Amino acid sequence: GSAGLLGARPLTAEQAYIEDEKNRIRDLFARKKLKQTKYSNQHNQDPAWFLHKKHVLICSWAGRPIFSRYGDESKLAAYMGVISAIISNFQRCKDNVRSLVAGRHKFVFLVEGPIYLVAVSRTGESEKQLLISLKAVHLQILTILTGSIHNTLRNRPQYDIRGLMGGTAETLMTELLSDSNVNPAYHLKCIQCLRLDRSCRDRVSHILKSHRTKNLLFAVLLAGNQVASVVRIKEKVLYPSDLLLLMNFVNNSQSLRSGEAWTPICLPEVSSKGYVWAYVCFLKGDLSLSLITADNNDFFHLQEVKRRIVEQMNKSNDLSIIYSQTIKKPWSILNVHTEIYELVHFLYKFDAARQFIMPRATHPFKGRRGLKVLMREYRAVMDRVSMVRSEKSQTVYFHASDLSAILAWIRPGEFEIYCSFTPLVPKEVAITACNRILRWIKREEGSLFMLHSNTW
C-alpha cells in the first residue's frame, strides 16, 4: 500500500527529455501522415480534386500510375493514361510537348526516359519554376530506386514500381513539393547553413575530418533543413541537389528517427547507377549525423566512429552550442540594423560557396502562407531577371507590385541578392538598403557560411 502512495519515481532530466522528444517526433510524423492521407480518396471524378492549385502526376510510359500529389493514383489510372498518350503522340511526330495552357491552368511536362512527370498549376508559376519541382521529384525517386529503374521500365513497360518505392517515397515526394513552395534552395541550386560561430564550425569540421575511414565518402552534420558542417573526400563533390535530397530523406523518414539507422541511398550527382550506404543517427532534437560510405559492411565501424565524434563534440561543448542554435528563434531583418524601415526581407546567394541566407519572414509575409507568397514574388523576379541578365556584367532590376517592391542585384560569379520592400519605397532607398545588407554580410560571413571546403 505504501508503494502506491509514494507513486512512481520522478524522471531524471535526461529521461524527461527523451520522453518529450519521442512525443514530439510522434506528433510530427502524425501531422505528416495526415497531410499525405487527407486527400488520398479523391480522384478525377470528384469535384474537390480539381480545387487544388497545383497537381503533380507521375506515370510510366505505359501509363502505369506512379504518384499523385493529391488523390489516389490508382483511381487516376485513366487520367494517367491520357497524359501518357499525349506525350507519346508528340514523340511519334519526333517532337516533345513542354507545356500547354488551358484557361487558368498551365500543364508542364517532363520526360525522364520511361518516366513521365506533369505539373498542372494555376498558381501563376512559370514553366521554368514548375520544371525545377518536377526534376527534384524525379531525382527523389532515383534516391530510392537508382537510375536502373529506367532500364527496368523499358524492359517491362507494365511493371508497377510503387511496390519497390514503399510508403516512404510517397512521403518524401509530398514533403519535397511542399518544401519547395517555401524553400528557395531548389530554385537557387544551393543550400542554407546553420548560423554558427566560425570557431565552433571549424572545430566541428576538424573533429569530423579527424575520423576518416577507408571507405567514407562524406560526413554531413544537419540541423533540420540547414547544414552545420560537411566533410568530403577530395575526389567527390557533394552537390547542393544531392544534399537537398539527403536532407529530405533524413528529415522525413520516420524509421531513421528511431536510433541508429543503416540505409542504402542513391545520390544521383555522385552516381545514379547504384547505391551508397548511409549511417544516420539523430544526436539531439533535429540535429543529425550522416556518415556515407561506399562499403555496405561498414555499419559497426561507423557506429564506433560516430561514438568518438559525439564524445569529442561533448568534450568541446560544441554539441550543446549547435543544439542551442537549432532551437533558438532564427535571426530577423532587425538583426541587420539597416535603419531602413521599408525593408521587409532579403535573399542572398553566395555563388562560389553555393549557399544562401535569408532572415525569418515577418509581417506581411509571416507564417507559412505568407512565406509561400513571398517566395513566389522572388521567383517571378528571378524569371524576369534571367531574361535580361548578362553573364559578364552586373544586372540591377527593380520590380514593384501591389504587394511589394523587389530589388534584384546580380554580380555573376560573386552573388545574387533580392531585397523585398514595402510597395512605395523609392529606388534610391532600396539601393541604400541593399548596400548596407552587403556590408553586414561581409562582416558576418564567418558565421553565415561555410567558407572552406573541408576534405580528407
C-alpha positions in Angstrom: 0.0 0.0 0.0 2.8 2.4 0.9 4.4 1.9 -2.5 1.2 3.0 -4.2 1.0 6.1 -2.0 4.6 7.0 -2.9 3.9 6.8 -6.6 6.3 6.4 -9.5 9.9 7.7 -9.1 10.3 11.1 -10.9 12.1 11.1 -14.2 15.6 12.4 -14.5 16.2 15.4 -16.8 17.7 13.1 -19.4 14.7 10.7 -19.2 12.2 13.6 -19.4 14.0 15.0 -22.5 13.9 11.5 -24.2 10.2 11.2 -23.4 9.4 14.7 -24.7 11.4 14.0 -27.9 9.6 10.7 -28.6 6.2 12.6 -28.2 7.4 15.4 -30.5 8.6 13.0 -33.2 5.3 11.0 -33.0 3.2 14.2 -33.3 5.4 15.5 -36.2 5.0 12.3 -38.2 1.3 12.0 -37.4 0.9 15.5 -38.9 2.9 14.5 -42.0 0.8 11.3 -42.4 -2.4 13.3 -42.1 -1.2 15.8 -44.7 -0.4 12.8 -47.0 -3.7 10.9 -46.4 -6.1 13.9 -46.1 -6.9 13.9 -49.9 -6.0 10.2 -50.6 -9.6 9.2 -51.5 -10.0 12.0 -54.1 -9.9 11.3 -57.9 -10.7 13.0 -61.2 -14.5 12.3 -60.9 -14.5 14.2 -57.6 -15.1 18.0 -57.9 -12.9 18.5 -54.8 -9.9 17.1 -56.6 -10.0 20.0 -59.1 -9.9 22.6 -56.3 -6.2 22.1 -55.6 -4.0 24.8 -57.1 -1.0 22.6 -58.1 -1.1 18.9 -59.0 1.9 16.7 -59.7 1.2 13.5 -61.5 3.8 10.8 -62.4 3.3 7.7 -64.6 5.4 5.3 -66.7 5.5 5.4 -70.5 2.9 2.6 -70.5 0.5 4.8 -68.5 1.1 3.0 -65.2 0.4 5.3 -62.2 3.5 6.1 -60.0 2.5 9.1 -57.9 -0.1 11.8 -57.5 0.3 14.7 -55.1 -3.4 14.7 -54.4 -5.8 11.7 -54.6 -5.4 8.0 -55.1 -3.1 7.4 -58.1 -4.8 4.0 -58.7 -8.2 5.8 -59.2 -6.4 8.2 -61.5 -5.2 5.4 -63.9 -7.4 6.6 -66.8 -6.2 10.2 -66.3 -2.6 9.0 -66.3 -3.2 7.0 -69.4 -4.4 10.2 -71.2 -1.2 12.0 -70.1 0.9 9.1 -71.4 -1.0 9.2 -74.7 -0.5 13.0 -75.2 3.3 12.7 -74.6 3.6 9.6 -76.9 1.6 11.3 -79.7 4.1 14.1 -79.7 7.0 11.7 -79.6 5.6 9.8 -82.6 5.9 13.1 -84.5 9.5 13.3 -83.4 8.6 16.2 -81.1 8.3 16.8 -77.3 5.5 18.5 -75.5 6.9 21.0 -73.0 3.8 22.9 -71.8 0.1 23.6 -72.6 -2.1 26.4 -71.3 -5.9 25.8 -70.8 -7.7 28.8 -69.3 -6.1 29.5 -65.9 -4.2 26.1 -65.8 -0.7 25.5 -67.0 0.4 22.0 -67.9 4.1 21.4 -67.8 5.6 18.1 -68.9 9.0 16.4 -68.1 10.1 13.2 -69.8 12.8 11.4 -68.0 13.3 8.2 -70.1 10.3 6.0 -69.4 9.1 8.1 -66.5 6.6 10.9 -67.4 6.0 13.8 -65.0 3.4 16.5 -65.3 2.6 19.6 -63.2 -0.9 21.1 -63.5 -0.9 24.5 -61.9 -3.0 27.7 -61.5 -0.6 29.3 -59.1 0.9 31.7 -61.7 4.3 29.9 -61.6 6.3 29.8 -64.8 7.2 26.7 -66.9 10.8 27.0 -65.6 9.7 27.0 -61.9 7.4 24.0 -62.3 10.1 22.1 -64.2 12.5 22.6 -61.3 10.0 21.0 -58.9 9.4 18.1 -61.4 13.2 17.5 -61.8 13.6 17.4 -58.0 10.8 14.9 -57.6 12.3 12.7 -60.3 15.7 12.8 -58.5 14.0 11.8 -55.3 12.6 8.7 -57.0 16.2 7.9 -58.0 17.5 8.2 -54.4 15.3 5.2 -53.6 15.4 3.1 -56.8 18.6 4.4 -58.6 18.8 5.1 -62.3 18.5 1.4 -63.1 14.7 1.8 -62.7 14.7 3.4 -66.2 16.0 0.1 -67.7 13.5 -1.9 -65.7 10.6 0.1 -67.1 12.0 0.0 -70.7 12.2 -3.8 -70.5 9.0 -4.3 -68.6 6.6 -1.5 -69.6 3.7 -2.8 -67.4 5.8 -3.1 -64.2 4.3 -1.3 -61.2 7.2 0.3 -59.4 5.1 1.5 -56.4 5.8 -1.7 -54.6 9.6 -1.0 -54.8 9.2 2.5 -53.6 7.2 1.7 -50.5 5.3 4.3 -48.4 8.4 6.3 -47.6 8.8 7.5 -51.2 5.3 9.0 -51.3 6.0 10.9 -48.1 9.4 12.1 -49.4 7.9 13.4 -52.7 4.9 15.1 -50.9 7.2 16.8 -48.4 9.7 17.9 -51.2 6.9 19.5 -53.2 5.6 21.2 -50.0 9.1 22.4 -49.0 9.9 23.7 -52.5 7.0 26.2 -52.1 8.7 27.9 -49.1 12.4 27.0 -49.5 14.3 28.8 -52.3 17.2 26.3 -52.2 15.7 24.2 -55.1 15.4 27.3 -57.4 18.7 28.8 -56.3 20.5 25.4 -56.5 22.3 26.0 -53.2 21.9 25.1 -49.5 21.4 27.1 -46.3 23.9 26.9 -43.5 23.0 27.0 -39.8 24.3 30.2 -38.4 27.2 29.3 -36.1 30.2 31.0 -34.6 33.1 30.4 -37.0 35.4 28.9 -34.4 32.7 26.3 -33.4 32.1 25.3 -37.1 35.9 25.0 -37.6 36.2 22.8 -34.5 33.3 20.5 -35.6 34.7 20.2 -39.1 38.1 19.3 -37.6 36.5 16.6 -35.4 34.7 15.1 -38.5 37.9 15.3 -40.5 39.9 13.5 -37.8 37.8 10.4 -38.1 38.4 9.4 -41.6 37.8 5.7 -42.5 39.0 3.9 -45.6 35.6 3.9 -47.5 34.0 7.0 -46.0 32.9 9.4 -48.7 31.0 12.1 -46.8 30.3 13.2 -43.3 27.3 15.5 -43.0 26.0 17.3 -39.9 22.5 18.5 -40.5 20.3 20.8 -38.3 16.9 20.1 -39.9 16.9 21.8 -43.3 20.2 23.6 -42.6 23.8 22.4 -42.8 26.1 22.7 -39.9 29.2 21.0 -41.4 30.2 18.8 -44.4 33.4 16.9 -45.0 34.1 15.0 -48.2 36.8 13.1 -50.0 38.8 15.1 -52.5 37.7 13.1 -55.4 33.9 13.5 -54.9 31.8 16.7 -54.6 28.5 16.7 -52.7 26.4 19.0 -54.9 23.6 21.0 -53.5 21.0 18.9 -55.3 22.2 15.7 -53.6 22.5 17.5 -50.2 18.8 18.7 -50.6 17.7 15.1 -51.4 19.7 13.8 -48.5 18.1 16.4 -46.1 14.6 15.5 -47.3 15.4 11.8 -46.9 16.8 12.1 -43.4 14.3 14.5 -42.0 11.2 12.9 -43.4 11.9 9.2 -42.9 10.4 8.1 -39.6 12.4 4.9 -39.5 15.6 7.0 -39.3 14.5 8.7 -36.1 14.3 5.5 -34.0 18.0 5.4 -33.2 20.9 4.4 -35.4 19.9 3.6 -39.0 21.7 1.9 -41.8 20.2 2.6 -45.2 21.1 2.5 -48.9 20.6 5.7 -50.8 21.4 6.8 -54.3 22.9 10.3 -54.7 22.3 11.0 -58.4 25.0 13.6 -58.9 27.6 11.3 -57.3 26.4 8.3 -59.3 22.9 7.5 -60.5 23.9 3.9 -61.3 24.0 2.5 -57.8 23.7 3.0 -54.0 26.0 4.3 -51.4 25.3 3.4 -47.7 24.3 5.9 -45.1 24.7 5.5 -41.3 22.3 8.0 -39.9 21.9 9.0 -36.2 19.9 11.8 -34.7 22.1 13.3 -31.9 19.7 15.7 -30.3 16.4 17.1 -31.5 16.7 17.7 -35.3 20.5 17.6 -35.2 21.6 14.5 -37.2 24.9 13.0 -38.4 25.1 11.1 -41.7 28.2 9.1 -42.5 28.1 8.0 -46.1 30.3 5.1 -47.3 30.9 3.0 -50.4 31.0 -0.2 -48.3 27.8 -1.9 -47.2 29.6 -3.8 -44.4 30.7 -0.6 -42.6 27.9 -0.3 -40.1 29.7 -1.3 -36.9 32.8 0.6 -38.0 30.8 3.8 -38.5 28.9 3.2 -35.3 32.2 3.4 -33.4 33.3 6.5 -35.5 30.0 8.2 -34.5 30.6 7.4 -30.8 34.0 9.0 -30.9 32.8 12.1 -32.8 30.0 12.6 -30.3 32.4 12.1 -27.4 34.7 14.8 -28.8 31.9 17.2 -29.6 30.6 16.8 -26.0 34.1 17.4 -24.6 34.5 20.6 -26.6 30.8 21.6 -25.7 30.2 22.0 -29.4 27.2 19.6 -29.5 25.4 21.8 -26.9 26.3 25.0 -28.7 25.0 23.7 -32.1 21.8 22.3 -30.5 21.1 25.6 -28.8 21.3 27.3 -32.2 18.8 24.9 -33.7 16.1 25.7 -31.0 16.9 29.4 -30.9 14.5 31.8 -32.8 16.0 32.4 -36.2 17.5 35.8 -36.9 15.4 38.5 -38.4 15.8 41.6 -40.6 16.1 43.7 -37.5 19.5 42.0 -36.7 20.9 43.6 -39.8 20.4 47.2 -38.5 19.9 48.8 -41.9 17.7 51.5 -40.3 15.6 51.4 -43.4 12.1 50.5 -42.2 10.7 49.9 -45.7 13.0 46.8 -45.9 10.9 43.6 -45.2 13.1 40.7 -46.2 16.1 39.7 -48.4 17.5 36.6 -50.1 21.3 36.4 -50.7 23.1 33.7 -52.8 26.9 33.3 -52.4 27.8 31.9 -55.8 31.2 30.5 -55.1 30.1 28.6 -52.0 26.7 27.5 -53.4 25.0 28.7 -50.3 22.2 31.2 -49.5 20.9 33.1 -46.4 17.6 34.7 -45.6 16.1 36.1 -42.3 12.9 34.7 -40.9 9.9 36.2 -42.6 8.0 38.9 -40.7 4.8 40.9 -41.5 3.3 41.0 -44.1 4.8 37.6 -45.0 4.6 35.9 -41.6 3.8 32.2 -41.3 3.9 29.5 -43.9 1.2 31.0 -46.2 3.0 34.4 -46.1 6.3 32.8 -46.9 4.8 31.0 -49.8 3.6 34.3 -51.3 7.0 35.9 -50.7 8.8 33.1 -52.4 6.5 33.3 -55.5 7.3 37.1 -55.6 11.0 36.3 -55.6 10.7 33.5 -58.2 8.7 35.8 -60.5 11.5 38.4 -60.3 14.2 35.7 -60.8 12.4 34.7 -64.0 12.3 38.3 -65.3 15.9 38.8 -64.4 17.0 35.6 -66.2 15.7 37.1 -69.5 17.7 40.3 -69.2 20.8 39.4 -67.1 24.3 39.3 -68.6 26.8 36.6 -67.8 29.7 39.1 -67.8 28.4 42.3 -66.3 26.2 43.0 -63.2 22.4 43.3 -63.5 20.2 45.5 -61.3 16.5 45.1 -61.7 13.7 46.8 -59.8 10.1 45.5 -59.7 7.1 46.9 -57.9 3.7 45.3 -57.4 0.7 45.9 -55.1 2.2 43.6 -52.6 5.9 44.5 -52.5 8.8 46.1 -54.3 11.8 43.9 -55.0 15.3 45.0 -56.0 17.4 42.3 -57.6 21.2 42.8 -57.9 23.3 40.1 -59.7 27.0 40.1 -60.0 27.9 37.0 -62.0 30.3 34.6 -60.1 30.0 36.6 -56.9 26.5 37.0 -55.6 22.8 37.4 -56.2 20.7 39.5 -53.8 16.9 40.0 -53.8 15.5 42.6 -51.3 11.8 42.9 -50.6 10.4 46.3 -49.5 7.0 47.9 -48.9 5.4 48.8 -52.3 6.1 52.5 -52.4 9.8 52.5 -51.5 11.9 54.9 -53.6 14.6 53.2 -55.7 17.4 55.2 -54.1 16.3 54.0 -50.6 16.2 50.4 -51.9 19.7 50.6 -53.3 21.0 52.1 -50.0 19.4 49.2 -48.0 21.0 46.7 -50.4 24.5 48.2 -49.9 24.0 48.1 -46.1 22.9 44.4 -46.2 26.0 43.6 -48.3 28.3 45.3 -45.8 26.6 43.4 -42.9 27.0 40.1 -44.8 30.7 40.8 -45.3 31.2 41.4 -41.6 29.2 38.3 -40.6 30.2 35.9 -43.3 32.2 33.7 -41.0 29.1 32.7 -39.1 26.7 32.8 -42.0 28.5 30.5 -44.4 30.9 27.5 -44.7 33.7 29.4 -46.3 36.1 26.5 -46.8 35.6 23.1 -48.4 36.6 20.5 -45.8 38.2 17.5 -47.5 40.1 14.3 -46.5 
